[in-house]
């Protein structure tokens, strides 16, 4: 079977998931010392995902916020994720 790796796909997640995942990637993976243990391919995959998530946040009008508002929004996103059934995704 031939798979077209250039084919664009659509993945749907809630805004809460998007926020929380972007926050994890941008604060815990991007530029962290863990990056030293990643291969170049792994680094590129993480950066591409971070860029994609960031673009999605901008498209959903989630842009720069004061630190206190950002922390409150991330806290709400964490609560959202915790409120979903485990088999949600």
N, CA, C and O atoms as CSV, one atom per row, in Angstrom:
chain,resi,resn,atom,element,x,y,z
A,1,UNK,N,N,0.842,-1.172,0.000
A,1,UNK,CA,C,0.000,0.000,0.000
A,1,UNK,C,C,0.892,1.242,0.000
A,1,UNK,O,O,1.868,1.321,0.746
A,2,UNK,N,N,0.543,2.197,-0.840
A,2,UNK,CA,C,1.293,3.448,-0.951
A,2,UNK,C,C,0.621,4.527,-0.105
A,2,UNK,O,O,-0.585,4.746,-0.212
A,3,UNK,N,N,1.394,5.188,0.721
A,3,UNK,CA,C,0.873,6.287,1.538
A,3,UNK,C,C,1.521,7.585,1.091
A,3,UNK,O,O,2.747,7.685,1.032
A,4,UNK,N,N,0.706,8.573,0.778
A,4,UNK,CA,C,1.201,9.889,0.365
A,4,UNK,C,C,1.515,10.697,1.612
A,4,UNK,O,O,0.607,11.237,2.244
A,5,UNK,N,N,2.785,10.787,1.973
A,5,UNK,CA,C,3.190,11.490,3.187
A,5,UNK,C,C,3.080,12.999,3.056
A,5,UNK,O,O,3.219,13.713,4.049
A,6,UNK,N,N,2.833,13.501,1.846
A,6,UNK,CA,C,2.625,14.937,1.640
A,6,UNK,C,C,1.161,15.329,1.753
A,6,UNK,O,O,0.830,16.514,1.704
A,7,UNK,N,N,0.291,14.355,1.901
A,7,UNK,CA,C,-1.143,14.609,1.982
A,7,UNK,C,C,-1.465,15.358,3.276
A,7,UNK,O,O,-1.032,14.957,4.356
A,8,UNK,N,N,-2.227,16.446,3.161
A,8,UNK,CA,C,-2.672,17.189,4.340
A,8,UNK,C,C,-3.845,16.458,4.972
A,8,UNK,O,O,-4.691,15.895,4.277
A,9,UNK,N,N,-3.885,16.473,6.295
A,9,UNK,CA,C,-4.987,15.845,7.015
A,9,UNK,C,C,-5.580,16.842,7.991
A,9,UNK,O,O,-4.969,17.865,8.299
A,10,UNK,N,N,-6.750,16.544,8.464
A,10,UNK,CA,C,-7.405,17.383,9.449
A,10,UNK,C,C,-7.577,16.580,10.727
A,10,UNK,O,O,-8.045,15.441,10.700
A,11,UNK,N,N,-7.198,17.178,11.838
A,11,UNK,CA,C,-7.370,16.563,13.144
A,11,UNK,C,C,-8.196,17.532,13.975
A,11,UNK,O,O,-7.874,18.718,14.058
A,12,UNK,N,N,-9.255,17.031,14.587
A,12,UNK,CA,C,-10.091,17.898,15.408
A,12,UNK,C,C,-9.872,17.600,16.885
A,12,UNK,O,O,-9.971,16.455,17.328
A,13,UNK,N,N,-9.573,18.656,17.633
A,13,UNK,CA,C,-9.476,18.565,19.086
A,13,UNK,C,C,-10.153,19.803,19.656
A,13,UNK,O,O,-10.388,20.777,18.942
A,14,UNK,N,N,-10.455,19.759,20.913
A,14,UNK,CA,C,-11.076,20.921,21.533
A,14,UNK,C,C,-10.039,22.029,21.717
A,14,UNK,O,O,-8.836,21.773,21.744
A,15,UNK,N,N,-10.518,23.244,21.839
A,15,UNK,CA,C,-9.620,24.370,22.082
A,15,UNK,C,C,-8.864,24.166,23.394
A,15,UNK,O,O,-7.698,24.545,23.506
A,16,UNK,N,N,-9.520,23.574,24.378
A,16,UNK,CA,C,-8.853,23.279,25.654
A,16,UNK,C,C,-7.653,22.376,25.471
A,16,UNK,O,O,-6.589,22.626,26.038
A,17,UNK,N,N,-7.819,21.319,24.675
A,17,UNK,CA,C,-6.691,20.428,24.380
A,17,UNK,C,C,-5.599,21.175,23.629
A,17,UNK,O,O,-4.418,21.049,23.950
A,18,UNK,N,N,-5.993,21.944,22.641
A,18,UNK,CA,C,-5.037,22.702,21.844
A,18,UNK,C,C,-4.184,23.608,22.732
A,18,UNK,O,O,-2.959,23.628,22.618
A,19,UNK,N,N,-4.834,24.346,23.604
A,19,UNK,CA,C,-4.119,25.244,24.515
A,19,UNK,C,C,-3.155,24.480,25.410
A,19,UNK,O,O,-1.997,24.864,25.570
A,20,UNK,N,N,-3.645,23.404,25.984
A,20,UNK,CA,C,-2.830,22.668,26.947
A,20,UNK,C,C,-1.633,22.010,26.269
A,20,UNK,O,O,-0.525,22.037,26.803
A,21,UNK,N,N,-1.851,21.421,25.099
A,21,UNK,CA,C,-0.755,20.780,24.372
A,21,UNK,C,C,0.277,21.822,23.930
A,21,UNK,O,O,1.481,21.604,24.066
A,22,UNK,N,N,-0.198,22.952,23.402
A,22,UNK,CA,C,0.730,24.003,22.987
A,22,UNK,C,C,1.547,24.486,24.176
A,22,UNK,O,O,2.752,24.704,24.051
A,23,UNK,N,N,0.909,24.654,25.317
A,23,UNK,CA,C,1.616,25.114,26.508
A,23,UNK,C,C,2.698,24.111,26.922
A,23,UNK,O,O,3.809,24.508,27.274
A,24,UNK,N,N,2.381,22.829,26.880
A,24,UNK,CA,C,3.371,21.800,27.222
A,24,UNK,C,C,4.552,21.862,26.260
A,24,UNK,O,O,5.709,21.881,26.681
A,25,UNK,N,N,4.252,21.894,24.978
A,25,UNK,CA,C,5.330,21.898,23.982
A,25,UNK,C,C,6.169,23.163,24.093
A,25,UNK,O,O,7.397,23.098,24.055
A,26,UNK,N,N,5.517,24.310,24.230
A,26,UNK,CA,C,6.266,25.560,24.228
A,26,UNK,C,C,7.038,25.791,25.524
A,26,UNK,O,O,8.066,26.467,25.506
A,27,UNK,N,N,6.569,25.247,26.646
A,27,UNK,CA,C,7.265,25.495,27.905
A,27,UNK,C,C,8.167,24.348,28.340
A,27,UNK,O,O,9.161,24.572,29.030
A,28,UNK,N,N,7.833,23.126,27.947
A,28,UNK,CA,C,8.600,21.979,28.436
A,28,UNK,C,C,9.498,21.333,27.394
A,28,UNK,O,O,10.488,20.693,27.747
A,29,UNK,N,N,9.170,21.488,26.118
A,29,UNK,CA,C,9.990,20.830,25.102
A,29,UNK,C,C,10.824,21.796,24.291
A,29,UNK,O,O,12.001,21.538,24.037
A,30,UNK,N,N,10.240,22.889,23.887
A,30,UNK,CA,C,10.946,23.820,23.016
A,30,UNK,C,C,12.073,24.500,23.781
A,30,UNK,O,O,11.834,25.228,24.745
A,31,UNK,N,N,13.280,24.258,23.351
A,31,UNK,CA,C,14.436,24.898,23.967
A,31,UNK,C,C,14.874,24.277,25.277
A,31,UNK,O,O,15.780,24.804,25.923
A,32,UNK,N,N,14.266,23.180,25.694
A,32,UNK,CA,C,14.651,22.565,26.961
A,32,UNK,C,C,15.901,21.710,26.772
A,32,UNK,O,O,16.238,21.331,25.651
A,33,UNK,N,N,16.580,21.411,27.866
A,33,UNK,CA,C,17.751,20.543,27.766
A,33,UNK,C,C,17.404,19.160,27.202
A,33,UNK,O,O,18.276,18.475,26.666
A,34,UNK,N,N,16.138,18.747,27.319
A,34,UNK,CA,C,15.738,17.465,26.745
A,34,UNK,C,C,15.993,17.433,25.248
A,34,UNK,O,O,16.228,16.370,24.672
A,35,UNK,N,N,15.946,18.618,24.612
A,35,UNK,CA,C,16.168,18.681,23.173
A,35,UNK,C,C,17.519,18.088,22.783
A,35,UNK,O,O,17.680,17.610,21.660
A,36,UNK,N,N,18.480,18.114,23.685
A,36,UNK,CA,C,19.797,17.566,23.383
A,36,UNK,C,C,19.734,16.060,23.134
A,36,UNK,O,O,20.595,15.502,22.454
A,37,UNK,N,N,18.716,15.410,23.684
A,37,UNK,CA,C,18.571,13.968,23.518
A,37,UNK,C,C,17.731,13.600,22.298
A,37,UNK,O,O,17.621,12.421,21.962
A,38,UNK,N,N,17.137,14.588,21.629
A,38,UNK,CA,C,16.293,14.324,20.471
A,38,UNK,C,C,17.131,14.286,19.201
A,38,UNK,O,O,18.134,14.989,19.074
A,39,UNK,N,N,16.695,13.449,18.267
A,39,UNK,CA,C,17.323,13.445,16.947
A,39,UNK,C,C,16.861,14.693,16.203
A,39,UNK,O,O,15.931,15.375,16.634
A,40,UNK,N,N,17.514,14.984,15.090
A,40,UNK,CA,C,17.104,16.136,14.273
A,40,UNK,C,C,15.668,15.967,13.786
A,40,UNK,O,O,14.910,16.936,13.737
A,41,UNK,N,N,15.290,14.741,13.426
A,41,UNK,CA,C,13.927,14.478,12.968
A,41,UNK,C,C,12.915,14.745,14.078
A,41,UNK,O,O,11.856,15.322,13.830
A,42,UNK,N,N,13.240,14.324,15.304
A,42,UNK,CA,C,12.340,14.546,16.440
A,42,UNK,C,C,12.196,16.041,16.730
A,42,UNK,O,O,11.099,16.521,17.015
A,43,UNK,N,N,13.301,16.764,16.655
A,43,UNK,CA,C,13.248,18.210,16.875
A,43,UNK,C,C,12.370,18.879,15.826
A,43,UNK,O,O,11.547,19.733,16.156
A,44,UNK,N,N,12.543,18.495,14.560
A,44,UNK,CA,C,11.738,19.080,13.485
A,44,UNK,C,C,10.261,18.767,13.677
A,44,UNK,O,O,9.409,19.619,13.424
A,45,UNK,N,N,9.952,17.560,14.119
A,45,UNK,CA,C,8.555,17.181,14.351
A,45,UNK,C,C,7.946,18.016,15.479
A,45,UNK,O,O,6.802,18.459,15.376
A,46,UNK,N,N,8.703,18.230,16.551
A,46,UNK,CA,C,8.215,19.033,17.679
A,46,UNK,C,C,8.013,20.477,17.241
A,46,UNK,O,O,6.990,21.080,17.563
A,47,UNK,N,N,8.970,21.038,16.512
A,47,UNK,CA,C,8.850,22.427,16.054
A,47,UNK,C,C,7.679,22.585,15.098
A,47,UNK,O,O,6.956,23.579,15.161
A,48,UNK,N,N,7.483,21.603,14.207
A,48,UNK,CA,C,6.363,21.678,13.267
A,48,UNK,C,C,5.035,21.623,14.014
A,48,UNK,O,O,4.106,22.361,13.686
A,49,UNK,N,N,4.941,20.753,15.016
A,49,UNK,CA,C,3.707,20.672,15.803
A,49,UNK,C,C,3.472,21.963,16.574
A,49,UNK,O,O,2.343,22.448,16.644
A,50,UNK,N,N,4.527,22.520,17.153
A,50,UNK,CA,C,4.401,23.787,17.875
A,50,UNK,C,C,3.905,24.891,16.946
A,50,UNK,O,O,3.019,25.662,17.316
A,51,UNK,N,N,4.474,24.972,15.738
A,51,UNK,CA,C,4.036,25.983,14.762
A,51,UNK,C,C,2.584,25.778,14.363
A,51,UNK,O,O,1.825,26.742,14.269
A,52,UNK,N,N,2.193,24.533,14.128
A,52,UNK,CA,C,0.816,24.230,13.743
A,52,UNK,C,C,-0.162,24.616,14.848
A,52,UNK,O,O,-1.199,25.226,14.585
A,53,UNK,N,N,0.175,24.258,16.078
A,53,UNK,CA,C,-0.695,24.595,17.202
A,53,UNK,C,C,-0.783,26.106,17.393
A,53,UNK,O,O,-1.859,26.645,17.647
A,54,UNK,N,N,0.350,26.779,17.268
A,54,UNK,CA,C,0.364,28.235,17.419
A,54,UNK,C,C,-0.496,28.900,16.341
A,54,UNK,O,O,-1.232,29.843,16.632
A,55,UNK,N,N,-0.408,28.423,15.119
A,55,UNK,CA,C,-1.241,28.963,14.034
A,55,UNK,C,C,-2.722,28.744,14.329
A,55,UNK,O,O,-3.553,29.614,14.067
A,56,UNK,N,N,-3.039,27.589,14.869
A,56,UNK,CA,C,-4.433,27.299,15.222
A,56,UNK,C,C,-4.922,28.199,16.345
A,56,UNK,O,O,-6.081,28.614,16.343
A,57,UNK,N,N,-4.061,28.505,17.297
A,57,UNK,CA,C,-4.447,29.421,18.378
A,57,UNK,C,C,-4.728,30.809,17.816
A,57,UNK,O,O,-5.717,31.441,18.186
A,58,UNK,N,N,-3.869,31.281,16.931
A,58,UNK,CA,C,-4.063,32.593,16.317
A,58,UNK,C,C,-5.368,32.604,15.521
A,58,UNK,O,O,-6.124,33.573,15.576
A,59,UNK,N,N,-5.628,31.523,14.779
A,59,UNK,CA,C,-6.855,31.435,13.985
A,59,UNK,C,C,-8.103,31.436,14.864
A,59,UNK,O,O,-9.191,31.775,14.400
A,60,UNK,N,N,-7.947,31.058,16.135
A,60,UNK,CA,C,-9.063,31.034,17.068
A,60,UNK,C,C,-9.027,32.217,18.040
A,60,UNK,O,O,-9.608,32.169,19.124
A,61,UNK,N,N,-8.331,33.278,17.625
A,61,UNK,CA,C,-8.246,34.528,18.396
A,61,UNK,C,C,-7.658,34.367,19.789
A,61,UNK,O,O,-7.989,35.125,20.701
A,62,UNK,N,N,-6.788,33.381,19.953
A,62,UNK,CA,C,-6.059,33.231,21.214
A,62,UNK,C,C,-4.650,33.725,20.927
A,62,UNK,O,O,-3.792,32.977,20.458
A,63,UNK,N,N,-4.434,34.989,21.218
A,63,UNK,CA,C,-3.135,35.594,20.932
A,63,UNK,C,C,-2.508,36.050,22.243
A,63,UNK,O,O,-2.904,35.597,23.316
A,64,UNK,N,N,-1.565,36.916,22.158
A,64,UNK,CA,C,-0.834,37.359,23.345
A,64,UNK,C,C,-1.775,37.890,24.416
A,64,UNK,O,O,-2.649,38.716,24.155
A,65,UNK,N,N,-1.570,37.392,25.619
A,65,UNK,CA,C,-2.348,37.820,26.776
A,65,UNK,C,C,-1.382,38.188,27.899
A,65,UNK,O,O,-0.260,37.684,27.945
A,66,UNK,N,N,-1.812,39.057,28.795
A,66,UNK,CA,C,-0.972,39.285,29.977
A,66,UNK,C,C,-0.752,37.958,30.718
A,66,UNK,O,O,-1.601,37.069,30.668
A,67,UNK,N,N,0.357,37.834,31.385
A,67,UNK,CA,C,0.746,36.577,32.036
A,67,UNK,C,C,-0.355,36.024,32.935
A,67,UNK,O,O,-0.637,34.826,32.895
A,68,UNK,N,N,-0.978,36.872,33.742
A,68,UNK,CA,C,-2.021,36.399,34.662
A,68,UNK,C,C,-3.212,35.819,33.889
A,68,UNK,O,O,-3.759,34.788,34.281
A,69,UNK,N,N,-3.611,36.469,32.803
A,69,UNK,CA,C,-4.724,35.962,31.995
A,69,UNK,C,C,-4.337,34.661,31.301
A,69,UNK,O,O,-5.148,33.740,31.205
A,70,UNK,N,N,-3.101,34.584,30.819
A,70,UNK,CA,C,-2.632,33.365,30.172
A,70,UNK,C,C,-2.662,32.197,31.157
A,70,UNK,O,O,-3.145,31.116,30.820
A,71,UNK,N,N,-2.155,32.405,32.362
A,71,UNK,CA,C,-2.141,31.347,33.367
A,71,UNK,C,C,-3.548,30.903,33.723
A,71,UNK,O,O,-3.793,29.715,33.932
A,72,UNK,N,N,-4.471,31.849,33.793
A,72,UNK,CA,C,-5.866,31.516,34.078
A,72,UNK,C,C,-6.461,30.686,32.928
A,72,UNK,O,O,-7.196,29.728,33.169
A,73,UNK,N,N,-6.147,31.052,31.697
A,73,UNK,CA,C,-6.646,30.317,30.547
A,73,UNK,C,C,-6.081,28.896,30.515
A,73,UNK,O,O,-6.814,27.950,30.225
A,74,UNK,N,N,-4.805,28.738,30.804
A,74,UNK,CA,C,-4.189,27.410,30.835
A,74,UNK,C,C,-4.800,26.585,31.959
A,74,UNK,O,O,-5.018,25.385,31.795
A,75,UNK,N,N,-5.075,27.206,33.085
A,75,UNK,CA,C,-5.727,26.503,34.191
A,75,UNK,C,C,-7.115,26.012,33.781
A,75,UNK,O,O,-7.501,24.889,34.105
A,76,UNK,N,N,-7.861,26.851,33.070
A,76,UNK,CA,C,-9.177,26.441,32.567
A,76,UNK,C,C,-9.033,25.287,31.574
A,76,UNK,O,O,-9.847,24.364,31.572
A,77,UNK,N,N,-8.010,25.338,30.740
A,77,UNK,CA,C,-7.774,24.259,29.777
A,77,UNK,C,C,-7.476,22.948,30.503
A,77,UNK,O,O,-7.960,21.890,30.101
A,78,UNK,N,N,-6.680,23.017,31.568
A,78,UNK,CA,C,-6.377,21.813,32.366
A,78,UNK,C,C,-7.652,21.259,32.990
A,78,UNK,O,O,-7.870,20.047,32.988
A,79,UNK,N,N,-8.484,22.129,33.517
A,79,UNK,CA,C,-9.750,21.683,34.100
A,79,UNK,C,C,-10.642,21.057,33.039
A,79,UNK,O,O,-11.325,20.067,33.300
A,80,UNK,N,N,-10.637,21.633,31.846
A,80,UNK,CA,C,-11.419,21.084,30.740
A,80,UNK,C,C,-10.968,19.661,30.434
A,80,UNK,O,O,-11.792,18.756,30.303
A,81,UNK,N,N,-9.663,19.468,30.321
A,81,UNK,CA,C,-9.128,18.143,30.013
A,81,UNK,C,C,-9.482,17.150,31.111
A,81,UNK,O,O,-9.845,16.009,30.825
A,82,UNK,N,N,-9.380,17.573,32.352
A,82,UNK,CA,C,-9.700,16.688,33.476
A,82,UNK,C,C,-11.182,16.355,33.546
A,82,UNK,O,O,-11.557,15.345,34.141
A,83,UNK,N,N,-12.027,17.179,32.955
A,83,UNK,CA,C,-13.475,16.939,33.007
A,83,UNK,C,C,-13.958,15.958,31.941
A,83,UNK,O,O,-15.096,15.492,32.003
A,84,UNK,N,N,-13.108,15.641,30.968
A,84,UNK,CA,C,-13.511,14.776,29.880
A,84,UNK,C,C,-13.306,13.308,30.274
A,84,UNK,O,O,-12.373,12.968,31.001
A,85,UNK,N,N,-14.207,12.446,29.772
A,85,UNK,CA,C,-14.011,11.017,30.029
A,85,UNK,C,C,-12.704,10.544,29.392
A,85,UNK,O,O,-12.278,11.087,28.373
A,86,UNK,N,N,-12.086,9.563,29.973
A,86,UNK,CA,C,-10.783,9.076,29.500
A,86,UNK,C,C,-10.860,8.646,28.041
A,86,UNK,O,O,-9.914,8.880,27.289
A,87,UNK,N,N,-11.941,8.034,27.625
A,87,UNK,CA,C,-12.064,7.545,26.264
A,87,UNK,C,C,-12.540,8.592,25.281
A,87,UNK,O,O,-12.928,8.250,24.164
A,88,UNK,N,N,-12.522,9.877,25.671
A,88,UNK,CA,C,-13.057,10.946,24.834
A,88,UNK,C,C,-12.398,10.970,23.475
A,88,UNK,O,O,-13.087,11.069,22.459
A,89,UNK,N,N,-11.082,10.881,23.430
A,89,UNK,CA,C,-10.385,10.957,22.151
A,89,UNK,C,C,-10.297,9.587,21.539
A,89,UNK,O,O,-9.743,9.431,20.451
